[in-house]
Amino acid sequence: MQQLAYVNGEFHPAREARVPALDAGMQFGAGLFETLLAVRGRPHLLGRHLGRLRASCTALGLPCPLDDGRAAAIIAELLERGGLTEMEARVKIIVTPGDLAQHYTHRDPTVVVTAEPYVRPPQHIPWSLMAPRETLASPIAEHKSTSYFAYRLLLHRARAEGFDDAVLLDRDGHVSETTIASLLLFEDGRMIRPASPDVLRGITAEVIEESARGLGMEVVHRAVAADELTTGAAVCVCNSLLGIVSVQRIGTRDITVFPDEALAELRAAWRALP
């Protein structure tokens, strides 16, 4: 099995794929990306991911040369040629402003698409999160930017301390998300989504919200104080690879674990969507 990468119209072995040294993504971390799950050759929620990518490209003035049909064809070929059609795979789409050696009026964006096997963490084991102590605030937080080093640094720090991930605070001191996932709180039959100026618009969180409403659950968007995470609510994390996973500990404090039956319902609804 050889991992391949699509770069600007061509397929290469991933280790041999190249972008220009003066690409804006290399020089400034300028770019956008989407990560999604493919299950037995089927990219999950591809249309929603491409919709978010195009909306962010428009907002940030970046051309997006991928329509749904072209993206689906590229991903299908990567999965087929990489021997990934009978398993779960992680697919990543990256778009940058392109080679800075070219004048901006004649510059084409760089497009990179990769696919690799996805090894799913055990979903029956609830996560532990590092307690919120770091603030990450950015004017482009709502976009999935390749300027991602601060998030990775905090993720590595959390895992070095024995946690699965870290809770982040926004510019107002409220809970926003984790370094790799959206946060969801469940309390008194309601689902609470943290409303924050520094939170990514989560595709999976949106799907879980729709599923929760379909199951008769009230959904509330509001600011969430850090201490609310450890005062009775059940907490879950979700992203496009994990789906939804419960949390059992935040910092040194054990918290209420979301019931397995309810978790299974939401997870099944997420998986059932094309």
Accessible surface in RSA format (square Angstrom, percent):
REM  Atomic radii and reference values for relative SASA: ProtOr
REM  Chains: A
REM  Algorithm: Lee & Richards
REM  Probe-radius: 1.40
REM  Slices: 20
REM RES _ NUM      All-atoms   Total-Side   Main-Chain    Non-polar    All polar
REM                ABS   REL    ABS   REL    ABS   REL    ABS   REL    ABS   REL
RES MET A   1   155.26  80.4  63.41  42.0  91.85 218.7  66.84  56.8  88.43 117.2
RES GLN A   2   103.73  58.0  97.01  70.9   6.72  16.0  39.10  83.2  64.63  49.0
RES GLN A   3    72.19  40.4  59.68  43.6  12.51  29.8  21.92  46.7  50.27  38.1
RES LEU A   4    12.39   6.9   9.88   7.1   2.51   6.3   9.88   6.9   2.51   6.7
RES ALA A   5     3.27   3.0   3.27   5.0   0.00   0.0   3.27   4.6   0.00   0.0
RES TYR A   6    14.67   6.8  14.67   8.3   0.00   0.0   0.00   0.0  14.67  18.1
RES VAL A   7    12.45   8.2   9.11   8.2   3.34   8.0   9.11   7.9   3.34   9.1
RES ASN A   8    77.13  53.2  48.47  46.8  28.65  69.0  33.48  80.6  43.65  42.2
RES GLY A   9    43.83  54.1   0.00   N/A  43.83  54.1  19.16  52.6  24.68  55.3
RES GLU A  10   104.08  59.8 100.62  76.1   3.46   8.2  35.45  68.6  68.64  56.0
RES PHE A  11    44.74  22.4  20.51  12.7  24.23  63.0  20.60  12.5  24.14  69.1
RES HIS A  12    56.47  30.9  55.63  38.7   0.85   2.2  30.29  31.2  26.18  30.5
RES PRO A  13    39.27  28.6  39.27  35.8   0.00   0.0  39.27  32.4   0.00   0.0
RES ALA A  14    30.25  27.8  14.82  22.9  15.43  35.1  14.82  20.9  15.43  40.9
RES ARG A  15   224.22  94.1 199.63 101.8  24.60  58.6  80.60 110.2 143.62  87.0
RES GLU A  16   110.02  63.2 100.51  76.0   9.51  22.6  33.47  64.7  76.55  62.5
RES ALA A  17    23.71  21.8   8.68  13.4  15.03  34.2   9.98  14.1  13.73  36.4
RES ARG A  18   168.94  70.9 150.71  76.8  18.22  43.4  77.84 106.4  91.10  55.2
RES VAL A  19    54.09  35.6  33.99  30.8  20.10  48.4  36.07  31.3  18.02  48.9
RES PRO A  20    54.12  39.4  41.86  38.2  12.25  44.5  53.56  44.2   0.55   3.4
RES ALA A  21    75.92  69.8  62.66  96.7  13.26  30.2  65.79  92.6  10.13  26.8
RES LEU A  22    87.45  48.7  86.88  62.2   0.57   1.4  86.88  61.0   0.57   1.5
RES ASP A  23     2.42   1.7   2.42   2.4   0.00   0.0   0.05   0.1   2.37   2.4
RES ALA A  24     2.91   2.7   2.91   4.5   0.00   0.0   2.91   4.1   0.00   0.0
RES GLY A  25    20.76  25.6   0.00   N/A  20.76  25.6   8.41  23.1  12.35  27.7
RES MET A  26   129.29  67.0  98.05  64.9  31.23  74.4  70.74  60.1  58.54  77.6
RES GLN A  27    85.42  47.8  57.15  41.8  28.27  67.3   4.05   8.6  81.38  61.7
RES PHE A  28   143.29  71.7 112.64  69.8  30.65  79.8 122.31  74.2  20.99  60.1
RES GLY A  29    20.89  25.8   0.00   N/A  20.89  25.8  16.93  46.5   3.96   8.9
RES ALA A  30    33.18  30.5  24.93  38.5   8.26  18.8  33.18  46.7   0.00   0.0
RES GLY A  31    10.52  13.0   0.00   N/A  10.52  13.0   1.38   3.8   9.13  20.5
RES LEU A  32     2.88   1.6   2.88   2.1   0.00   0.0   2.88   2.0   0.00   0.0
RES PHE A  33    11.33   5.7  10.97   6.8   0.36   0.9  10.97   6.7   0.36   1.0
RES GLU A  34     1.73   1.0   1.73   1.3   0.00   0.0   0.00   0.0   1.73   1.4
RES THR A  35    22.70  16.1  21.03  21.3   1.66   4.0  15.23  20.5   7.46  11.3
RES LEU A  36     0.12   0.1   0.12   0.1   0.00   0.0   0.12   0.1   0.00   0.0
RES LEU A  37     1.34   0.7   0.74   0.5   0.60   1.5   0.74   0.5   0.60   1.6
RES ALA A  38     0.35   0.3   0.35   0.5   0.00   0.0   0.35   0.5   0.00   0.0
RES VAL A  39    30.82  20.3  28.19  25.5   2.62   6.3  28.19  24.5   2.62   7.1
RES ARG A  40   155.91  65.5 135.55  69.1  20.36  48.5  49.12  67.1 106.79  64.7
RES GLY A  41    24.68  30.4   0.00   N/A  24.68  30.4   7.62  20.9  17.06  38.2
RES ARG A  42    98.90  41.5  96.27  49.1   2.63   6.3  63.49  86.8  35.41  21.5
RES PRO A  43    26.43  19.3  21.11  19.2   5.32  19.3  21.11  17.4   5.32  33.1
RES HIS A  44     5.84   3.2   5.01   3.5   0.83   2.1   2.73   2.8   3.11   3.6
RES LEU A  45     7.21   4.0   4.75   3.4   2.46   6.2   7.21   5.1   0.00   0.0
RES LEU A  46    20.03  11.2  17.73  12.7   2.31   5.8  17.73  12.4   2.31   6.2
RES GLY A  47    41.95  51.7   0.00   N/A  41.95  51.7  26.07  71.6  15.87  35.5
RES ARG A  48    75.89  31.9  67.43  34.4   8.46  20.1  33.63  46.0  42.26  25.6
RES HIS A  49     0.79   0.4   0.79   0.6   0.00   0.0   0.10   0.1   0.69   0.8
RES LEU A  50     0.38   0.2   0.38   0.3   0.00   0.0   0.38   0.3   0.00   0.0
RES GLY A  51    30.67  37.8   0.00   N/A  30.67  37.8  25.34  69.6   5.33  11.9
RES ARG A  52    10.19   4.3  10.11   5.2   0.07   0.2   4.15   5.7   6.04   3.7
RES LEU A  53     1.44   0.8   0.80   0.6   0.64   1.6   1.44   1.0   0.00   0.0
RES ARG A  54    81.61  34.3  80.45  41.0   1.16   2.8  45.13  61.7  36.48  22.1
RES ALA A  55    55.67  51.2  41.89  64.6  13.78  31.4  50.46  71.1   5.21  13.8
RES SER A  56     5.89   5.0   5.61   7.5   0.28   0.6   1.90   4.0   3.99   5.6
RES CYS A  57     2.20   1.7   1.97   2.2   0.22   0.5   1.97   5.0   0.22   0.2
RES THR A  58   114.99  81.8  92.12  93.4  22.87  54.5  72.98  98.0  42.01  63.5
RES ALA A  59    67.80  62.3  27.47  42.4  40.33  91.7  38.68  54.5  29.11  77.1
RES LEU A  60    76.54  42.6  44.36  31.7  32.18  80.9  50.56  35.5  25.98  69.9
RES GLY A  61    68.73  84.8   0.00   N/A  68.73  84.8  38.27 105.0  30.46  68.2
RES LEU A  62    16.83   9.4  10.32   7.4   6.52  16.4  11.81   8.3   5.02  13.5
RES PRO A  63    80.60  58.7  67.98  62.0  12.62  45.9  79.84  65.9   0.76   4.7
RES CYS A  64    35.35  26.7   6.03   6.7  29.33  68.9   6.04  15.3  29.32  31.6
RES PRO A  65    74.78  54.5  38.29  34.9  36.50 132.7  52.52  43.4  22.26 138.4
RES LEU A  66     6.26   3.5   4.63   3.3   1.63   4.1   5.27   3.7   0.99   2.7
RES ASP A  67    87.13  61.0  84.20  83.8   2.93   6.9  38.51  90.6  48.62  48.5
RES ASP A  68    64.22  45.0  60.93  60.6   3.29   7.8  31.99  75.3  32.23  32.1
RES GLY A  69    51.79  63.9   0.00   N/A  51.79  63.9  41.21 113.1  10.58  23.7
RES ARG A  70   105.92  44.5  99.21  50.6   6.70  16.0  40.70  55.6  65.21  39.5
RES ALA A  71     1.30   1.2   0.41   0.6   0.89   2.0   1.30   1.8   0.00   0.0
RES ALA A  72    39.63  36.4  36.62  56.5   3.01   6.8  36.90  52.0   2.72   7.2
RES ALA A  73    52.35  48.1  38.98  60.2  13.36  30.4  47.15  66.4   5.19  13.8
RES ILE A  74     1.42   0.8   0.12   0.1   1.30   3.1   1.42   1.0   0.00   0.0
RES ILE A  75     0.70   0.4   0.70   0.5   0.00   0.0   0.70   0.5   0.00   0.0
RES ALA A  76    52.92  48.7  47.26  72.9   5.66  12.9  49.84  70.2   3.09   8.2
RES GLU A  77    68.19  39.1  62.74  47.5   5.45  13.0  20.65  39.9  47.54  38.8
RES LEU A  78     2.23   1.2   0.69   0.5   1.54   3.9   0.69   0.5   1.54   4.2
RES LEU A  79     0.74   0.4   0.74   0.5   0.00   0.0   0.74   0.5   0.00   0.0
RES GLU A  80   119.54  68.6 108.08  81.8  11.45  27.3  41.61  80.5  77.92  63.6
RES ARG A  81   128.36  53.9  97.29  49.6  31.07  74.0  39.35  53.8  89.01  53.9
RES GLY A  82     2.37   2.9   0.00   N/A   2.37   2.9   2.06   5.7   0.31   0.7
RES GLY A  83    40.17  49.5   0.00   N/A  40.17  49.5  30.63  84.1   9.54  21.4
RES LEU A  84     3.96   2.2   3.67   2.6   0.30   0.7   3.67   2.6   0.30   0.8
RES THR A  85    39.02  27.8  37.35  37.9   1.67   4.0  18.80  25.2  20.23  30.6
RES GLU A  86   116.30  66.8  98.29  74.4  18.00  42.9  56.32 108.9  59.98  49.0
RES MET A  87    64.09  33.2  54.83  36.3   9.26  22.0  58.63  49.8   5.46   7.2
RES GLU A  88    35.10  20.1  29.78  22.5   5.31  12.7  20.69  40.0  14.41  11.8
RES ALA A  89     0.06   0.1   0.06   0.1   0.00   0.0   0.06   0.1   0.00   0.0
RES ARG A  90    81.70  34.3  80.62  41.1   1.08   2.6  12.06  16.5  69.64  42.2
RES VAL A  91     0.00   0.0   0.00   0.0   0.00   0.0   0.00   0.0   0.00   0.0
RES LYS A  92    71.29  34.8  70.72  43.4   0.57   1.4  20.27  18.2  51.02  54.3
RES ILE A  93     0.48   0.3   0.48   0.4   0.00   0.0   0.48   0.3   0.00   0.0
RES ILE A  94    38.85  22.1  38.74  28.9   0.11   0.3  38.74  27.9   0.11   0.3
RES VAL A  95     0.00   0.0   0.00   0.0   0.00   0.0   0.00   0.0   0.00   0.0
RES THR A  96     8.63   6.1   8.63   8.8   0.00   0.0   8.63  11.6   0.00   0.0
RES PRO A  97    39.03  28.4  33.88  30.9   5.15  18.7  34.42  28.4   4.61  28.7
RES GLY A  98     0.16   0.2   0.00   N/A   0.16   0.2   0.16   0.4   0.00   0.0
RES ASP A  99    32.83  23.0  31.28  31.1   1.55   3.7  11.87  27.9  20.95  20.9
RES LEU A 100    59.84  33.3  39.23  28.1  20.61  51.8  39.43  27.7  20.40  54.9
RES ALA A 101    66.31  61.0  29.05  44.8  37.26  84.8  37.76  53.2  28.55  75.6
RES GLN A 102    91.27  51.0  89.25  65.2   2.02   4.8  17.52  37.3  73.75  55.9
RES HIS A 103   111.92  61.2  96.39  67.0  15.53  39.7  77.72  80.1  34.20  39.8
RES TYR A 104   157.54  73.5 140.49  79.9  17.05  44.4  96.73  72.7  60.81  75.0
RES THR A 105    81.95  58.3  45.90  46.5  36.05  85.9  49.19  66.1  32.76  49.5
RES HIS A 106   147.36  80.5 122.33  85.0  25.03  64.0  97.07 100.0  50.29  58.5
RES ARG A 107    56.17  23.6  37.02  18.9  19.15  45.6   4.08   5.6  52.09  31.6
RES ASP A 108   115.64  81.0 105.63 105.1  10.01  23.7  27.37  64.4  88.27  88.0
RES PRO A 109    22.82  16.6  14.20  12.9   8.62  31.3  14.24  11.8   8.58  53.3
RES THR A 110     5.67   4.0   5.65   5.7   0.02   0.0   1.58   2.1   4.09   6.2
RES VAL A 111     8.12   5.3   8.12   7.4   0.00   0.0   8.12   7.1   0.00   0.0
RES VAL A 112    21.35  14.0  21.35  19.3   0.00   0.0  21.35  18.5   0.00   0.0
RES VAL A 113     1.42   0.9   1.42   1.3   0.00   0.0   1.42   1.2   0.00   0.0
RES THR A 114    32.28  23.0  32.28  32.7   0.00   0.0  21.45  28.8  10.83  16.4
RES ALA A 115     2.30   2.1   1.00   1.5   1.30   3.0   1.13   1.6   1.17   3.1
RES GLU A 116    61.14  35.1  61.01  46.2   0.13   0.3   3.16   6.1  57.97  47.3
RES PRO A 117    62.29  45.4  51.98  47.4  10.31  37.5  51.98  42.9  10.31  64.1
RES TYR A 118    24.12  11.3  10.64   6.1  13.49  35.1   7.48   5.6  16.64  20.5
RES VAL A 119   132.35  87.1 115.39 104.5  16.96  40.9 118.77 103.2  13.58  36.8
RES ARG A 120    52.55  22.1  31.07  15.8  21.48  51.1  30.74  42.0  21.81  13.2
RES PRO A 121    46.62  34.0  39.06  35.6   7.55  27.5  45.74  37.8   0.88   5.5
RES PRO A 122    75.46  55.0  62.30  56.8  13.16  47.9  72.98  60.3   2.48  15.4
RES GLN A 123    31.84  17.8  23.17  16.9   8.67  20.6  12.81  27.3  19.03  14.4
RES HIS A 124   152.88  83.6 120.95  84.1  31.93  81.7  99.39 102.4  53.49  62.2
RES ILE A 125    87.43  49.8  85.91  64.0   1.52   3.7  86.67  62.4   0.76   2.1
RES PRO A 126    29.41  21.4  26.09  23.8   3.33  12.1  26.37  21.8   3.04  18.9
RES TRP A 127    15.48   6.2  15.48   7.5   0.00   0.0  10.52   5.6   4.96   8.0
RES SER A 128    12.18  10.3  12.06  16.1   0.12   0.3   6.63  14.1   5.54   7.8
RES LEU A 129     0.00   0.0   0.00   0.0   0.00   0.0   0.00   0.0   0.00   0.0
RES MET A 130     1.94   1.0   1.94   1.3   0.00   0.0   1.94   1.6   0.00   0.0
RES ALA A 131    38.66  35.5  37.81  58.4   0.85   1.9  37.81  53.2   0.85   2.3
RES PRO A 132    27.14  19.8   8.98   8.2  18.16  66.0   8.98   7.4  18.16 112.9
RES ARG A 133   130.59  54.8  97.39  49.6  33.20  79.0  51.89  70.9  78.70  47.7
RES GLU A 134    50.30  28.9  49.37  37.3   0.93   2.2   3.56   6.9  46.74  38.2
RES THR A 135    76.85  54.7  52.62  53.3  24.23  57.7  32.23  43.3  44.61  67.4
RES LEU A 136    35.77  19.9  32.46  23.2   3.32   8.3  34.02  23.9   1.75   4.7
RES ALA A 137    54.78  50.4  21.19  32.7  33.60  76.4  21.74  30.6  33.04  87.5
RES SER A 138    34.00  28.7  30.91  41.3   3.08   7.1  24.85  52.9   9.14  12.8
RES PRO A 139   129.19  94.2  99.70  90.9  29.48 107.2 107.39  88.7  21.79 135.4
RES ILE A 140    57.85  32.9  57.03  42.5   0.82   2.0  57.03  41.1   0.82   2.2
RES ALA A 141     9.41   8.7   0.57   0.9   8.84  20.1   4.86   6.8   4.55  12.1
RES GLU A 142   100.61  57.8  95.70  72.4   4.91  11.7  16.75  32.4  83.86  68.5
RES HIS A 143    25.31  13.8  19.34  13.4   5.96  15.3   9.49   9.8  15.82  18.4
RES LYS A 144    36.36  17.7  32.84  20.2   3.52   8.4  10.09   9.1  26.28  28.0
RES SER A 145    12.03  10.2   8.09  10.8   3.94   9.1   6.07  12.9   5.96   8.3
RES THR A 146    39.20  27.9  20.67  21.0  18.54  44.2  22.73  30.5  16.47  24.9
RES SER A 147    62.04  52.4  38.05  50.8  24.00  55.3  35.58  75.8  26.47  37.1
RES TYR A 148    53.23  24.9  51.38  29.2   1.85   4.8  41.79  31.4  11.44  14.1
RES PHE A 149   152.79  76.4 146.41  90.7   6.37  16.6 148.85  90.2   3.94  11.3
RES ALA A 150    45.68  42.0  38.26  59.0   7.42  16.9  41.65  58.7   4.02  10.7
RES TYR A 151    34.59  16.1  34.45  19.6   0.14   0.4  26.28  19.7   8.31  10.2
RES ARG A 152    91.08  38.2  91.01  46.4   0.07   0.2  22.83  31.2  68.25  41.4
RES LEU A 153    83.84  46.7  83.08  59.4   0.76   1.9  83.52  58.7   0.33   0.9
RES LEU A 154    10.15   5.7  10.15   7.3   0.00   0.0  10.15   7.1   0.00   0.0
RES LEU A 155     1.69   0.9   1.69   1.2   0.00   0.0   1.69   1.2   0.00   0.0
RES HIS A 156   101.43  55.4  95.53  66.4   5.90  15.1  67.62  69.7  33.81  39.3
RES ARG A 157    88.69  37.2  81.98  41.8   6.71  16.0  31.71  43.3  56.98  34.5
RES ALA A 158     0.00   0.0   0.00   0.0   0.00   0.0   0.00   0.0   0.00   0.0
RES ARG A 159   117.73  49.4 100.12  51.0  17.62  42.0  40.65  55.5  77.09  46.7
RES ALA A 160    92.67  85.2  47.47  73.3  45.19 102.8  60.19  84.8  32.48  86.0
RES GLU A 161    85.34  49.0  54.77  41.4  30.57  72.8  37.31  72.2  48.03  39.2
RES GLY A 162    66.18  81.6   0.00   N/A  66.18  81.6  36.49 100.1  29.70  66.5
RES PHE A 163    37.91  19.0  31.40  19.4   6.52  17.0  32.79  19.9   5.12  14.7
RES ASP A 164    51.03  35.7  48.69  48.5   2.34   5.5   3.53   8.3  47.50  47.4
RES ASP A 165     0.00   0.0   0.00   0.0   0.00   0.0   0.00   0.0   0.00   0.0
RES ALA A 166     1.12   1.0   1.12   1.7   0.00   0.0   1.12   1.6   0.00   0.0
RES VAL A 167     1.85   1.2   0.00   0.0   1.85   4.4   0.00   0.0   1.85   5.0
RES LEU A 168     1.28   0.7   1.28   0.9   0.00   0.0   1.28   0.9   0.00   0.0
RES LEU A 169    26.95  15.0  26.95  19.3   0.00   0.0  26.95  18.9   0.00   0.0
RES ASP A 170     1.45   1.0   0.75   0.7   0.70   1.7   0.00   0.0   1.45   1.4
RES ARG A 171   124.46  52.3  91.61  46.7  32.85  78.2  41.75  57.1  82.71  50.1
RES ASP A 172    92.74  65.0  62.83  62.5  29.91  70.7  19.94  46.9  72.81  72.6
RES GLY A 173    39.24  48.4   0.00   N/A  39.24  48.4  24.24  66.5  14.99  33.6
RES HIS A 174    61.20  33.4  61.20  42.5   0.00   0.0  30.71  31.6  30.50  35.5
RES VAL A 175     0.00   0.0   0.00   0.0   0.00   0.0   0.00   0.0   0.00   0.0
RES SER A 176     2.27   1.9   1.17   1.6   1.10   2.5   0.00   0.0   2.27   3.2
RES GLU A 177    13.32   7.6  13.32  10.1   0.00   0.0   1.88   3.6  11.44   9.3
RES THR A 178     2.64   1.9   0.00   0.0   2.64   6.3   0.00   0.0   2.64   4.0
RES THR A 179     4.32   3.1   0.33   0.3   3.99   9.5   0.33   0.4   3.99   6.0
RES ILE A 180    41.10  23.4  26.97  20.1  14.13  34.0  32.55  23.4   8.55  23.2
RES ALA A 181    10.14   9.3   0.00   0.0  10.14  23.1   6.53   9.2   3.61   9.6
RES SER A 182    16.64  14.1  15.09  20.1   1.55   3.6   5.90  12.6  10.74  15.0
RES LEU A 183     3.68   2.1   0.00   0.0   3.68   9.3   0.00   0.0   3.68   9.9
RES LEU A 184     0.20   0.1   0.20   0.1   0.00   0.0   0.20   0.1   0.00   0.0
RES LEU A 185     1.28   0.7   1.28   0.9   0.00   0.0   1.28   0.9   0.00   0.0
RES PHE A 186    13.13   6.6   8.20   5.1   4.93  12.8   8.64   5.2   4.49  12.9
RES GLU A 187    56.55  32.5  49.16  37.2   7.39  17.6  15.31  29.6  41.24  33.7
RES ASP A 188   129.18  90.5  87.15  86.7  42.03  99.4  36.57  86.1  92.60  92.4
RES GLY A 189    59.18  73.0   0.00   N/A  59.18  73.0  40.09 110.0  19.10  42.8
RES ARG A 190    68.49  28.8  67.76  34.5   0.74   1.8  15.41  21.1  53.09  32.2
RES MET A 191     0.00   0.0   0.00   0.0   0.00   0.0   0.00   0.0   0.00   0.0
RES ILE A 192     0.48   0.3   0.48   0.4   0.00   0.0   0.48   0.3   0.00   0.0
RES ARG A 193    33.22  13.9  33.22  16.9   0.00   0.0   1.70   2.3  31.52  19.1
RES PRO A 194    13.63   9.9   4.56   4.2   9.06  32.9   4.56   3.8   9.06  56.3
RES ALA A 195    43.69  40.2  31.53  48.7  12.17  27.7  37.93  53.4   5.76  15.3
RES SER A 196    21.26  18.0   0.00   0.0  21.26  49.0   3.69   7.8  17.57  24.6
RES PRO A 197    72.35  52.7  44.02  40.1  28.33 103.0  58.19  48.0  14.16  88.0
RES ASP A 198     1.63   1.1   0.04   0.0   1.58   3.7   0.04   0.1   1.58   1.6
RES VAL A 199    33.86  22.3  29.48  26.7   4.39  10.6  29.48  25.6   4.39  11.9
RES LEU A 200    33.79  18.8  31.19  22.3   2.61   6.6  31.19  21.9   2.61   7.0
RES ARG A 201    98.45  41.3  91.90  46.8   6.55  15.6  57.83  79.0  40.62  24.6
RES GLY A 202     6.22   7.7   0.00   N/A   6.22   7.7   6.22  17.1   0.00   0.0
RES ILE A 203     2.40   1.4   0.17   0.1   2.23   5.4   0.17   0.1   2.23   6.1
RES THR A 204     2.70   1.9   1.42   1.4   1.29   3.1   1.42   1.9   1.29   1.9
RES ALA A 205     0.59   0.5   0.31   0.5   0.27   0.6   0.31   0.4   0.27   0.7
RES GLU A 206    39.07  22.4  37.47  28.4   1.60   3.8  16.75  32.4  22.33  18.2
RES VAL A 207     0.08   0.1   0.06   0.1   0.02   0.0   0.06   0.1   0.02   0.1
RES ILE A 208     0.00   0.0   0.00   0.0   0.00   0.0   0.00   0.0   0.00   0.0
RES GLU A 209    20.48  11.8  20.48  15.5   0.00   0.0   4.19   8.1  16.28  13.3
RES GLU A 210    88.14  50.6  76.55  57.9  11.60  27.6  45.35  87.7  42.80  34.9
RES SER A 211    17.35  14.7   6.35   8.5  11.00  25.3  10.10  21.5   7.25  10.2
RES ALA A 212     0.00   0.0   0.00   0.0   0.00   0.0   0.00   0.0   0.00   0.0
RES ARG A 213   122.86  51.6 106.27  54.2  16.60  39.5  46.06  63.0  76.80  46.5
RES GLY A 214    69.83  86.1   0.00   N/A  69.83  86.1  36.88 101.2  32.95  73.8
RES LEU A 215    87.50  48.7  52.47  37.5  35.04  88.1  58.27  40.9  29.23  78.7
RES GLY A 216    71.08  87.7   0.00   N/A  71.08  87.7  37.14 101.9  33.94  76.0
RES MET A 217    40.27  20.9  30.54  20.2   9.73  23.2  35.11  29.8   5.16   6.8
RES GLU A 218   100.73  57.8  89.74  67.9  10.99  26.2  43.46  84.1  57.28  46.8
RES VAL A 219    13.38   8.8   0.00   0.0  13.38  32.3   0.00   0.0  13.38  36.3
RES VAL A 220    32.48  21.4  29.27  26.5   3.21   7.7  32.48  28.2   0.00   0.0
RES HIS A 221    95.43  52.2  69.54  48.3  25.89  66.2  48.12  49.6  47.31  55.1
RES ARG A 222    75.47  31.7  70.61  36.0   4.87  11.6  49.15  67.2  26.32  16.0
RES ALA A 223    45.28  41.6  31.56  48.7  13.72  31.2  31.79  44.8  13.49  35.7
RES VAL A 224     0.00   0.0   0.00   0.0   0.00   0.0   0.00   0.0   0.00   0.0
RES ALA A 225    40.38  37.1  38.35  59.2   2.04   4.6  39.07  55.0   1.32   3.5
RES ALA A 226    35.35  32.5  27.87  43.0   7.48  17.0  28.07  39.5   7.28  19.3
RES ASP A 227    95.00  66.5  87.02  86.6   7.98  18.9  39.02  91.8  55.98  55.8
RES GLU A 228    43.47  25.0  42.04  31.8   1.44   3.4  24.21  46.8  19.27  15.7
RES LEU A 229     0.34   0.2   0.34   0.2   0.00   0.0   0.34   0.2   0.00   0.0
RES THR A 230    26.45  18.8  14.77  15.0  11.68  27.8   9.22  12.4  17.24  26.1
RES THR A 231    90.00  64.0  59.76  60.6  30.24  72.1  57.54  77.3  32.46  49.1
RES GLY A 232    48.66  60.0   0.00   N/A  48.66  60.0  26.84  73.7  21.82  48.9
RES ALA A 233     2.81   2.6   2.19   3.4   0.62   1.4   2.22   3.1   0.59   1.6
RES ALA A 234     5.66   5.2   4.93   7.6   0.73   1.7   4.93   6.9   0.73   1.9
RES VAL A 235     0.00   0.0   0.00   0.0   0.00   0.0   0.00   0.0   0.00   0.0
RES CYS A 236     0.00   0.0   0.00   0.0   0.00   0.0   0.00   0.0   0.00   0.0
RES VAL A 237     0.00   0.0   0.00   0.0   0.00   0.0   0.00   0.0   0.00   0.0
RES CYS A 238     0.97   0.7   0.07   0.1   0.90   2.1   0.00   0.0   0.97   1.0
RES ASN A 239    30.51  21.0  25.98  25.1   4.54  10.9  19.51  47.0  11.00  10.6
RES SER A 240    16.52  14.0  12.63  16.9   3.89   8.9   7.58  16.1   8.94  12.5
RES LEU A 241    16.67   9.3  16.49  11.8   0.19   0.5  16.49  11.6   0.19   0.5
RES LEU A 242     6.81   3.8   6.81   4.9   0.00   0.0   6.81   4.8   0.00   0.0
RES GLY A 243     0.00   0.0   0.00   N/A   0.00   0.0   0.00   0.0   0.00   0.0
RES ILE A 244     0.00   0.0   0.00   0.0   0.00   0.0   0.00   0.0   0.00   0.0
RES VAL A 245     1.76   1.2   1.76   1.6   0.00   0.0   1.76   1.5   0.00   0.0
RES SER A 246     4.71   4.0   4.71   6.3   0.00   0.0   0.00   0.0   4.71   6.6
RES VAL A 247     0.00   0.0   0.00   0.0   0.00   0.0   0.00   0.0   0.00   0.0
RES GLN A 248    57.89  32.4  56.65  41.4   1.24   3.0   6.12  13.0  51.77  39.3
RES ARG A 249    84.60  35.5  84.60  43.1   0.00   0.0  13.80  18.9  70.80  42.9
RES ILE A 250     4.59   2.6   2.10   1.6   2.48   6.0   2.10   1.5   2.48   6.7
RES GLY A 251     9.84  12.1   0.00   N/A   9.84  12.1   7.97  21.9   1.87   4.2
RES THR A 252   134.01  95.3 103.52 104.9  30.49  72.7  82.62 111.0  51.39  77.7
RES ARG A 253   136.40  57.3 132.60  67.6   3.80   9.1  45.61  62.3  90.79  55.0
RES ASP A 254   105.18  73.7  77.50  77.1  27.68  65.5  31.84  74.9  73.34  73.1
RES ILE A 255    21.15  12.0   2.66   2.0  18.49  44.6  11.97   8.6   9.18  24.9
RES THR A 256    74.91  53.3  61.99  62.8  12.92  30.8  48.86  65.6  26.05  39.4
RES VAL A 257    62.64  41.2  46.04  41.7  16.59  40.0  46.04  40.0  16.59  45.0
RES PHE A 258    11.15   5.6  10.28   6.4   0.87   2.3  10.28   6.2   0.87   2.5
RES PRO A 259    74.63  54.4  65.08  59.3   9.55  34.7  74.63  61.6   0.00   0.0
RES ASP A 260   106.98  74.9  99.34  98.9   7.64  18.1  31.32  73.7  75.66  75.5
RES GLU A 261   131.37  75.4 124.07  93.9   7.30  17.4  74.14 143.4  57.23  46.7
RES ALA A 262    27.30  25.1  24.62  38.0   2.68   6.1  26.11  36.8   1.19   3.1
RES LEU A 263     7.66   4.3   7.66   5.5   0.00   0.0   7.66   5.4   0.00   0.0
RES ALA A 264    54.32  49.9  48.94  75.5   5.38  12.2  50.93  71.7   3.39   9.0
RES GLU A 265    95.02  54.6  85.83  64.9   9.19  21.9  34.56  66.8  60.46  49.4
RES LEU A 266     0.89   0.5   0.89   0.6   0.00   0.0   0.89   0.6   0.00   0.0
RES ARG A 267    41.46  17.4  41.46  21.1   0.00   0.0  16.34  22.3  25.13  15.2
RES ALA A 268    61.49  56.5  50.72  78.3  10.77  24.5  57.18  80.5   4.31  11.4
RES ALA A 269    34.29  31.5  22.85  35.3  11.43  26.0  31.06  43.7   3.22   8.5
RES TRP A 270     0.42   0.2   0.42   0.2   0.00   0.0   0.40   0.2   0.02   0.0
RES ARG A 271    82.69  34.7  74.57  38.0   8.11  19.3  41.95  57.3  40.74  24.7
RES ALA A 272    84.89  78.0  47.69  73.6  37.20  84.6  59.38  83.6  25.50  67.6
RES LEU A 273    53.02  29.5  52.94  37.9   0.08   0.2  52.99  37.2   0.03   0.1
RES PRO A 274   113.12  82.4  96.82  88.3  16.29  59.2 106.68  88.1   6.44  40.0
END  Absolute sums over single chains surface
CHAIN  1 A    12622.1       9731.4       2890.7       7090.9       5531.2
END  Absolute sums over all chains
TOTAL         12622.1       9731.4       2890.7       7090.9       5531.2
